[in-house]
Amino acid sequence: MVEDQVAEELDNLNVTSTAPGLAATALKLARALDQIPDGDAPTSQAVVADKLHALMVRLRALAPVQSEGDGVDDITRKREERQAEVRRKAAGG
């Protein structure tokens, strides 16, 4: 249920290729939330839901910008350059 909704949102955001580890973690958290029976372990449900929410906020921030104009195209290009630089640094290069 939650996993399906998260998977759909990840597809719509188009972030799986940009941040595959974060996307996989979001799906794992959603799956874990689905596996907790309703009414059981409300504290655990709240903790997992909070972590999933925080992760989805990060993923939404990484989502490519849908551009329609020159100003937006410039912002998108700069954002992609920054993301590429972060990925290069994270890869050790």
C-alpha positions in Angstrom: 0.0 0.0 0.0 2.5 2.7 1.1 5.2 1.0 -0.9 3.1 1.2 -4.1 2.5 4.9 -3.5 6.1 5.6 -2.8 7.2 3.7 -5.9 4.7 5.7 -8.0 6.0 9.0 -6.6 9.6 8.0 -7.3 8.6 7.2 -10.9 6.9 10.5 -11.2 9.9 12.4 -9.6 12.3 10.6 -12.0 15.0 10.4 -9.2 15.8 6.7 -9.2 18.7 7.2 -11.6 19.9 10.3 -9.8 19.8 8.9 -6.3 19.4 5.1 -6.6 20.4 4.4 -3.0 18.0 6.9 -1.5 15.2 5.7 -3.7 15.9 2.1 -2.7 15.9 3.1 1.0 12.6 4.9 0.6 11.1 1.8 -0.9 12.5 -0.3 2.0 11.1 2.0 4.6 7.7 2.0 2.9 7.8 -1.8 2.8 8.7 -1.9 6.5 5.8 0.4 7.3 3.4 -1.8 5.3 4.6 -4.8 7.3 3.7 -3.4 10.7 0.1 -4.5 11.4 -2.4 -1.7 11.9 -2.7 -0.9 15.6 0.6 -2.6 16.5 3.7 -0.7 17.5 2.4 2.9 17.0 5.8 4.3 18.1 7.6 2.1 15.5 5.1 3.2 12.8 5.7 6.8 13.7 9.5 6.5 13.6 9.5 4.7 10.2 6.9 7.2 8.8 9.0 10.1 10.0 12.2 8.7 8.4 10.3 8.0 5.2 8.9 11.5 5.1 12.4 13.0 5.6 13.8 10.9 2.9 11.0 11.8 0.4 11.6 15.5 1.1 15.3 14.9 0.1 14.3 13.0 -3.0 11.8 15.7 -4.0 14.6 18.2 -3.8 16.7 16.1 -6.2 13.9 15.8 -8.7 14.7 17.3 -12.1 13.1 20.6 -12.8 10.5 20.5 -15.6 11.6 23.6 -17.6 9.5 25.8 -19.8 11.7 28.9 -20.2 15.2 30.2 -20.4 15.5 31.2 -16.8 14.4 27.8 -15.6 16.7 26.1 -18.1 19.6 28.0 -16.6 18.6 27.0 -13.1 18.2 23.4 -14.3 21.6 23.3 -16.0 23.3 24.8 -12.9 21.6 22.3 -10.6 22.7 19.4 -12.8 26.2 20.7 -12.8 26.2 20.9 -9.0 24.7 17.4 -8.7 27.3 16.0 -11.1 30.1 17.6 -9.0 28.6 16.1 -5.8 28.5 12.7 -7.4 32.1 13.0 -8.6 33.3 14.0 -5.1 31.2 11.2 -3.5 32.8 8.7 -5.9 36.3 9.8 -4.8 37.2 11.6 -7.9 
